[in-house]
Amino acid sequence: MDSYKLKSPIVLIIFKRPDTTERVFEAIRQARPTKLFVIADGPRADRPGEAEKCAAARAVIDRGHFILDLGEEFRWFQPSKTKIADAWNGAFSWIHKMSKFRMKQP
């Protein structure tokens, strides 16, 4: 399976759980996607320690970039927490703009 490379793009959404990010990122690394989109919302100002956890989750992506052997990697990292509707709308609009991947209509 060493020569297998996933042709579909993958979207990875992270926040403040570096251990979970590490496990999921390892599975993505094994799938060897040609495109990876990483979305990260920012920390909430009123939650002590959340900024550090968000930074640790993002650091997993920074370290993993060199072991993925990707065709393309895109990152959409927010500096601070946004409303969920705004975050999803912004993130998926960004993916749509950045990717040549289009879903086929039935």
Stockholm file with secondary structure:
# STOCKHOLM 1.0

chainA/1-106         MDSYKLKSPIVLIIFKRPDTTERVFEAIRQARPTKLFVIADGPRADRPGEAEKCAAARAVIDRGHFILDLGEEFRWFQPSKTKIADAWNGAFSWIHKMSKFRMKQP
#=GR chainA/1-106 SS CTTCCCCSCEEEEESSCHHHHHHHHHHHHHHCCSEEEEEECCCCTTSTTHHHHHHHHHHHHHHHHHHHCCSEEEEEECSSCCCHHHHHHHHHHHHHHHCCCCCCCC
#=GC SS_cons         CTTCCCCSCEEEEESSCHHHHHHHHHHHHHHCCSEEEEEECCCCTTSTTHHHHHHHHHHHHHHHHHHHCCSEEEEEECSSCCCHHHHHHHHHHHHHHHCCCCCCCC
//
